[in-house]
Amino acid sequence: MKTDLNPSPRRTPLWQERHDAPTFVAGSRRPHVLVVEDDPVQALLLTLMLDHHGVDATLVTDGAQAVEAVKAGGYTLVLMDYLMPVANGIEATRQIRQWEHEHHHMPTPIVAVTASVMAADCAAYRAAGMDDVILKPFSAGALADVLARHGCARQHGAFVHGALS
């Protein structure tokens, strides 16, 4: 009689997180987000978190680059820092909204990513044409909520961290 010293692997995950990376349906296209952030640490954090949520990201480091990137097209969402060189987030958003209006483009959702969330600041973001605000520092859950509100959520399957045992 032969005995198997290696029993079949356990098929249930050791743990799961609520905001795990999605498993995509074959042939589906990942959302593409423009990240406008001049701080290298914040930029890295955002792009890694977006990848974890199944979103492709393109990074630019100032508002003028953001305007040109939006004109080139293809973004589901723009995550816009407020304080940046060349053109700040409000100036860049105004220019983007003007260009979209002049060229009859559907507005791309723009979310302020900032630590400046006093009532007057938020009113200025809205007046410039921003659609939402996410407060720095933000959690993976807060980012997932913003992505879901603006059409970047994808169908998820169970995703397992680590090996099965």
C-alpha positions as CSV (number, residue, x, y, z in Angstrom):
1,M,0.0,0.0,0.0
2,K,1.4,3.4,-1.1
3,T,1.0,6.3,1.2
4,D,1.4,9.9,0.1
5,L,3.6,11.8,2.4
6,N,2.5,15.1,0.9
7,P,-1.2,15.5,1.4
8,S,-3.1,17.6,-1.1
9,P,-2.6,21.3,-0.6
10,R,-5.1,23.3,1.3
11,R,-7.5,25.1,-1.1
12,T,-8.6,27.9,1.2
13,P,-6.5,31.0,1.6
14,L,-4.7,31.6,4.8
15,W,-6.1,35.2,4.8
16,Q,-7.8,37.7,2.6
17,E,-8.0,41.5,2.7
18,R,-11.1,43.5,1.8
19,H,-9.2,45.6,-0.7
20,D,-7.1,42.9,-2.3
21,A,-5.9,43.2,-5.9
22,P,-8.6,42.1,-8.4
23,T,-8.6,39.1,-10.5
24,F,-9.7,40.2,-14.0
25,V,-12.0,38.6,-16.4
26,A,-10.1,37.4,-19.5
27,G,-9.8,40.1,-22.1
28,S,-10.8,42.9,-19.8
29,R,-9.0,46.2,-20.0
30,R,-7.5,47.8,-16.8
31,P,-8.6,51.3,-16.1
32,H,-5.9,53.9,-16.8
33,V,-5.3,56.7,-14.2
34,L,-3.2,59.8,-14.6
35,V,-1.3,60.6,-11.4
36,V,-0.2,64.2,-11.1
37,E,2.2,64.4,-8.2
38,D,5.6,66.1,-7.7
39,D,6.6,64.4,-4.5
40,P,8.5,61.2,-5.4
41,V,7.4,59.3,-2.3
42,Q,3.7,60.1,-2.8
43,A,4.0,59.3,-6.5
44,L,5.5,55.9,-5.8
45,L,2.9,55.2,-3.1
46,L,0.0,56.1,-5.4
47,T,1.3,54.2,-8.4
48,L,1.9,51.1,-6.3
49,M,-1.5,51.3,-4.6
50,L,-3.2,51.7,-8.0
51,D,-1.4,48.7,-9.4
52,H,-2.5,46.7,-6.3
53,H,-6.1,47.8,-7.2
54,G,-5.7,46.6,-10.8
55,V,-5.3,50.1,-12.3
56,D,-2.6,51.2,-14.8
57,A,-1.0,54.6,-13.9
58,T,0.9,57.2,-15.8
59,L,2.8,59.7,-13.7
60,V,3.5,63.4,-14.5
61,T,5.1,65.8,-12.0
62,D,3.4,69.2,-12.7
63,G,0.1,70.7,-13.8
64,A,1.3,71.7,-17.2
65,Q,2.3,68.1,-18.0
66,A,-1.1,67.0,-16.7
67,V,-2.9,69.3,-19.2
68,E,-0.9,67.9,-22.1
69,A,-1.4,64.3,-20.9
70,V,-5.2,64.7,-20.7
71,K,-5.2,66.3,-24.2
72,A,-3.5,63.1,-25.4
73,G,-6.4,61.2,-23.9
74,G,-7.1,57.7,-22.7
75,Y,-7.5,58.3,-18.9
76,T,-10.4,57.0,-16.8
77,L,-9.5,59.3,-13.9
78,V,-7.0,62.0,-12.9
79,L,-5.5,62.1,-9.4
80,M,-4.3,65.7,-9.1
81,D,-2.0,67.0,-6.3
82,Y,-2.8,70.6,-5.4
83,L,0.6,72.1,-4.7
84,M,3.0,71.6,-7.6
85,P,5.5,73.5,-9.7
86,V,4.7,75.2,-13.1
87,A,0.9,75.0,-12.6
88,N,-0.9,73.9,-9.4
89,G,-3.8,71.5,-9.4
90,I,-6.5,74.2,-9.6
91,E,-4.8,75.9,-12.6
92,A,-4.3,72.6,-14.4
93,T,-7.9,71.6,-13.7
94,R,-9.3,74.9,-15.1
95,Q,-7.2,74.4,-18.2
96,I,-8.3,70.8,-18.7
97,R,-12.0,71.8,-18.3
98,Q,-11.6,74.6,-20.7
99,W,-10.0,72.4,-23.3
100,E,-12.6,69.6,-22.8
101,H,-15.4,72.2,-23.3
102,E,-13.8,73.8,-26.4
103,H,-13.2,70.3,-28.0
104,H,-16.6,68.8,-26.9
105,H,-14.9,66.1,-24.9
106,M,-16.6,64.3,-22.0
107,P,-15.1,65.6,-18.8
108,T,-12.5,63.2,-17.3
109,P,-13.1,62.9,-13.5
110,I,-10.5,64.8,-11.6
111,V,-9.8,64.1,-7.9
112,A,-7.8,66.4,-5.7
113,V,-5.2,64.5,-3.7
114,T,-4.2,66.9,-1.0
115,A,-3.7,67.6,2.7
116,S,-5.5,71.0,2.2
117,V,-9.1,70.3,2.9
118,M,-10.4,73.4,4.7
119,A,-13.9,74.4,3.5
120,A,-12.4,77.2,1.4
121,D,-9.9,74.9,-0.2
122,C,-12.6,72.3,-1.1
123,A,-14.8,75.1,-2.6
124,A,-11.9,76.2,-4.8
125,Y,-11.3,72.6,-6.0
126,R,-15.0,72.3,-6.9
127,A,-15.1,75.8,-8.6
128,A,-12.1,74.8,-10.7
129,G,-14.0,71.7,-11.9
130,M,-12.6,68.9,-9.6
131,D,-15.1,66.1,-8.9
132,D,-13.8,64.8,-5.6
133,V,-11.1,65.1,-2.9
134,I,-9.0,62.4,-1.2
135,L,-7.2,63.5,1.9
136,K,-3.4,62.8,2.4
137,P,-2.4,60.6,4.0
138,F,-5.0,58.1,2.6
139,S,-5.6,54.4,3.1
140,A,-5.9,51.7,0.5
141,G,-9.6,51.6,1.4
142,A,-10.1,55.4,0.8
143,L,-8.3,55.1,-2.5
144,A,-10.5,52.0,-3.5
145,D,-13.6,54.0,-2.6
146,V,-12.5,56.9,-4.8
147,L,-11.8,54.5,-7.7
148,A,-15.2,52.9,-7.3
149,R,-17.0,56.3,-7.3
150,H,-15.3,57.3,-10.5
151,G,-15.7,54.2,-12.6
152,C,-12.3,52.5,-12.0
153,A,-13.6,49.5,-10.0
154,R,-13.3,46.2,-11.7
155,Q,-14.9,42.8,-11.1
156,H,-13.0,41.0,-8.4
157,G,-12.4,37.4,-7.8
158,A,-10.8,36.1,-4.6
159,F,-7.1,36.9,-4.4
160,V,-4.8,35.2,-2.0
161,H,-1.8,36.7,-0.3
162,G,1.0,34.3,0.0
163,A,1.1,30.6,-0.5
164,L,-1.7,28.2,0.1
165,S,-0.9,25.7,2.8
